[in-house]
């Protein structure tokens, strides 16, 4: 059984900055991985596997240091899982093709472990 809790936050300016950075990292990785998936499918006719998405992360963190500093790795791994699920649902005919994320629309983030907010 999966359990999820939606909360509305009223962050301090410092916390808001951290959230904005995390949202940016999540959005950037989603768009990067989706683009890689589209290119791979156009070249080979096959979709990427979840292990490939997750395998990109260590190299990307070396290339883009802000990705390592501004966001937890478990959050980025959730992005990989969600993109893999979205792509599979598309091929099963259960959903539309995954879209690129924009900072002008709803933004969300998943923390797969327990999280505490400290003042």
PyMOL commands that set and color helices and strands:
alter all, ss='L'
color gray80, all
select helices_A, chain A and resi 13-44+50-63+65-70+73-92
alter helices_A, ss='H'
color red, helices_A
deselect
rebuild
show_as cartoon
